[in-house]
Amino acid sequence: MKMQEIKELSEKEREEKISDLQEEYFNLKFQLAMGKIENPGRLKYMRRDIARMLTLKSSQPVIEPTQAAQEKESKKTADKK
């Protein structure tokens, strides 16, 4: 999955995708240990996709509730002018 595709997802979709990928990655590692994996190279790409999503998640600024309220208030006053 490319970074542009990840950025287009909503926050909730990203969270769901991260958990799905982590679960699938765990299952593939289990298959690898059992010797029943068809494509072991897929582990590498899954690990990178998870890292991309977590990187984007950590780089997004967290807006505090008070900060969000201040931003709304400043927008309202700017609109009135």
N, C-alpha and C positions, 0 to 999 in steps of 0.2 A: 504494500500500500504506500502510495507516495504522500509526501508531506502536504501537498496541496489538497489531496482528497481528505486527509485527516483534518485540516483546518476548516473544511466545509461542513464537517459534522457538528452537530450541537453538542453541548457539554454532556448531556445525558446519553446521547448516542456514543460518544467517546468512552464514557465510563462503562457502558454495556459491552462495547467492542473490546476494551482492555480486559474485562473479566472473561469474555468468551475466548480471547486469544490465550490468556494465561491458563485457562482450563484445557484448551486444546494442546497447548505446549506441554502441560503436565502429562496428558494422555500419550503424546508422541514420545516423551521421555520414557514412559512406562513401557511402551511398545519396543523402544530401542533396547531397554534392559532385558526384555523377554526375547529379543531377536526376531520379532515379527513385523518390523517396520519396513514399508515399501520404499520410502524415499527419505533417507536420513538427512539429506541436504536441506530439507524443508525446515528442520529445527533452526538452522542458522537464520533463515529469513523471518521466521516467526519471532525469534528473539529480537531481531532488529525492528520489526514492526511494533512490538511491545515497547521497546526503548524509545522509538519515535513518538509514540503516543504519550508516554510518561514524561518525556522531555517537554513536549508542547504543554502538557498539563502543568508542569512545574514552572514554566516560563510565563504562563498567563497570570497577570496581576490579579490579586484577590481584592475585590472591592468590599470594604467594610460597610455594614448597614448604614452607619452614620455618614460615611463618605458618599454613598449612593443617594441618600436623602439630600445632602448638600448639593450634589450635582443636579438633582431634579429641581431644587429650589433656584439654583443659578440659571437653569434653562428657562424656568417660568418667568423670572424677572427679565431675562434677555428677550423673551418673546413679547412681553408687554411693552417694551421700549420700541 
